[in-house]
Amino acid sequence: MSRIDDEAAAWVVRRASGRMDAAAEARFAAWCEADARHQGAFLRAEAAWLALGEAQGLSLACAPRKGVSRRLLLTGAAAASLAALAGIGVWRGQMRLATKRGELRNVPLQDKSLAAINTDSQIEVAMTSRARHVELVKGEAWFQVAKNPEAPFVVAAGDVRVRAVGTAFSVRRHDHGADVLVTEGVVETWRASAPDKLTRLSAGDSAFVPYQDAATVKVAYQPAEVTRKLAWREREIILRQETLSDAAAEFNRYNDVQIVIADPALGRERLVGGFHVDQPDSFARAVHAALDAPVSISDAQIVIGTMESSHS
């Protein structure tokens, strides 16, 4: 999905959830008027919402262009939305969502929540009137959860569980546990094998929850770090004293052209800066300028440093 489609999906969810005050309505109106493509994108997003059977009572503020039938616009949007939903599998009231490497997707869920799905990730969603369950099969996703105290929203990542009622948080699955970052409200996390050991996180908190020992969960209040780690939602990688090796690994999550650090000592150098996720070549050139490191760029890979280098 394009950036405009992502923005449109976010507006549909926000309007449907009732979280629109006068200032938000003004921003929405300005967004609609800023570009004719915004109106079509909003209609496509609403059609996808309607296809999930959750848009009853939603009224459009993006008015159709003069002289064009609203019915025709909506019909065309519904057809377009089928193509947009081609990567979404739906079965027995459940939904499977997946992204390829480098693909980021914002998807409205059946309960009017929003899922932002990072690169090379997969979630499986199952919802009823009393329970909302999301399985993070792999990768990372951020959720803006619609409030419904009667149906807790639970994300499972391996043995890790994260529960919320109405909040916003992300979960990233690793081989040995999961990262949990909270941007709004409060969540509870635990291991399925130790359900009596709950850890509570509030907005700005982050924690790594291991699969093996729930007692080792440490919560840190790091609002700036939470924001940095979630910059992928804007297709950005923000570095604040991360090592070159860690930065390269982050770029490699999004790109087929992989960055190779030839010199381990060089990989320990720390960097500060901001880059688009899909511009590893620009990052490599910035490294060359900052560290005077040799860089070789080809269609297959980007090599930074040489085995003969001796950076400290």
N, C-alpha and C positions, 0 to 999 in steps of 0.2 A: 504494500500500500504506500502511496505517496505521502509527503508531509501534509498536504491539504486534506487528504482522506483521513489521516490520523487526527488532525485538528477537528474535522467534522464529526468523527466518532466521539471524541471527547465532549463536544458541545451537545450531541444527542443525549449522552448519558447524563450530563450535568442538568440539562433541562428536564429530562424525564424524572430525575431524582428529587426535583424540587429545591435544588440548592442555588437558585438564581435570585439575587437581590437586584435592586435597580441599577447598581453599578455594573453588575455582570450582564444584565440585559443590554445596557448601553455598549459594552464591549462586544457582545454578540452581534448587535446590529451593525457596529462598525466593521466587524469581521465580514459580515455578509456583503456589505457594500464595497469592501476594499477590492474585491476581485470577482468577476462573474463566475469564475470556476468554483468559488466557495459555495454558491447556491446549489449547483449541481452536486457537489460533494456532499452537502448536507442532506439532500434528497436521497442520495445513494445510501448514506449511513442510516437515515430513517427507514428506508426500505428494508435494510438488513435487520434493523430492530423489529420492524413489523413481521419479518419472516420468522423471528423468534417468538412472536405472539405476545410481546411485552410492551407495545407502544400505545396501548389504548389511552385515549384522552390527550395525546401529545399534539400540541398545535405548533405549526411552523411560524417562525418569525422571519425566515428568509422567504420573502414573497416571490412568486414566479415573475419572470420578466414580462413586461407589458405585451399583451397580444398572444401569449402562449398559455394554453390550457394547463391548469394545475394537474388535472387528471392525466393528461398526456405526459407531463413531466414525471409524475409519480410512477406511471407505467414504465416509462423508459428507465427510470432509476431502479425500479425493481428488477428489470432485466439486467442492468449493469451490475446490480448487487449480487446476482447469481454468479457472475464471473469473479467478483471480489471474494465470494465465499467458497470458491472452488477448493481452496486449501483447508477448508473446515469440514471435518467429518461429523455427521450427526447420526446417532442411533439410540433408539429407545429412551428418548428424553435426555440423552447424554451428548457430550460434544468433545471432540478431540481437536486441539489446535497445535500446529507445529510451525516452526520457522526454519529456514535454511541458514547456512552461514552467511552473515552479513545482512540478514533480513530482520527488521524490527516491525512489530505489528501491535496496534491498539485495537482491541476487540470488545464490543459490548457483550456482556453475559446475560443469561435469561432473567436474572434477578435485578437487572439494572445496575449491576456493578460493572467495572471496567478492568480488563486485564491488558497490561502492556507486557508483551512477550519479547524477550531479548533474543539475540542471535543464537542459532542452533539449539533451540529449546522446544520442549513439548509439554503440554498440560492436557489432562483429561478432566472434564467437568461433569459432575452429576448433581442435580438439584431437585429437591422436593419442597413441599410446603413447610417441612420441619427440619430440613438439613441441607446444607450447601457444602459440597465436598469437591476439592480440587486436588488432583494428583500431579505433582511436578515430577514428570518422568525423567527429565533431564534439563539442564540449563538454569535459566533464571526468569522470573516474572515479578512484576509489581502489580498490586491489586488495590483499586479504590473500591471499597466495599459499601454497598447500599445497606442502610440500617434495616435490620429485621431481627429483633430480639427473639422471635419465635423460631428462627432458623439460623443457628450459628454457622459462620463461614470458616471452614477448616481447610488448611492446605497441608498436604502430606508430602514430605520429601524423604524417601527412605523411611527410617525409623522416627524421623523428626515430625512433630505436629505443631502447627501454628494456628491459633483460633482468634477470631475477631467477630464483632457484631457490626459495627459501623466505623471503619477506620481506613488507613492506607498504609501498606507495608510491602516489602519485597522479600522474596526467598530465593536464594541461589544454592543449588545442590552441588555438593562436592562428593568425592569418594568416601570421605570419613565423617561427613556431617553436613550442616547447612548454615549459611549466613542468613540472619534475619535482620532487616533494617526497617525501622518504623518512621514514617513521615507524618502521620496524623493519628491521634487517638491512642488506644492501648491494645496490646495483644498479649496472649499467653502462649508459651511454648513449652513442650515437653517431649519425651520419647515415648513411643507407643509401648515399649517394653517396660517403662517406668512411669505410668500415668499419674502417680501420686506426687511426683517431683515437678512442680510447675514453676516456671520463671516468667515474670511479668516485665514487659518492655513498654515504654511510653514514647511519644514523639521525640525524635532525636536520638533514640537509643539504638545501639547495634550489639549483636552477640553472635558468636559462633556456637552452634549447638552440636556437639559430637554425638555419633551414634552409640558410643560405648559407655561413657560415664557422664550422666546428666548432672552430677554434683559439680563438675568442672565448668559449668556455664557461667561466664562472666559478662555482665552487662556494662557497657560503657556509654555514657552520654556524650555523643560526638556528632552534633547536628551538622557541622561543616563537612565532616567525613561522610556522613550519610548522603548529603547533597552531592559530594564528589563522586561517590560510588554509583549514584543513580543518574549521572550525567548522560549515560547511554540512552536515556529516554529522549534526549535532544540530539542523539547521534554524535556525542562528543566523548572524548577521553580526557579527563583532567588529571594532571600529574602534580602532586605536592610532595616532593622529596621521595618519590618512588624510584627504585633502582631501574637501570636500563633494561635488565633482564625481565623484571616484572612488567615494565611498560611494553616490551616486545611481545610478551605472552598475551597481554591484553589486546594489542593490535591483531595478533594471530587468531583471536577468537572470531574476528569479523571478516577476515580477508583470506582469499585463496593464495595470494602471494604472501608467503611466510617470511618473517624476519628472523634471521639467524645471527646470534652474537658469537663471533669467532673467537673473541678473547674474553675468558672468564673474568679477568680483572676489570676490563672495561664494563662488563655487565653489572658490576657493583657500583658504578657511578650513579649518583642521584640527580634527578631531573625535576624541573618545574615548568609547566606549560599546559596549553590546551590545544587539542587537535580533533579533527573529524575522524570518526572511526574508520572511514573508507579511504583514508589518505596516508597509508604507511610510508609512501615515498616522501611526502612532505615532512613526516616525522624524522625519517632517516637523514634528510638534508639538514634539518634543524640540529640533529645530533652531531653531524659532521661540523657544522658551524660552531656549536657550543663546546665540543670536546676535541675538535681537530682530529676526528677519527676517520679512517678511510671507509668509504661506503661504495658498495658495488650493487647496482640495481639491474635486474633482468626481469623477463616475463615470468620466471619461475620462482625467484626468491630475491630477498634483499639481505645482503651480507654486510654487517657492521663490524669493523675491526679486522685484524689479521692475526693469525696464530703467533706471529713474531712480535706483536704489540706488547708493551709492558707497562700499561697504565696502572697506577696505584689506586 
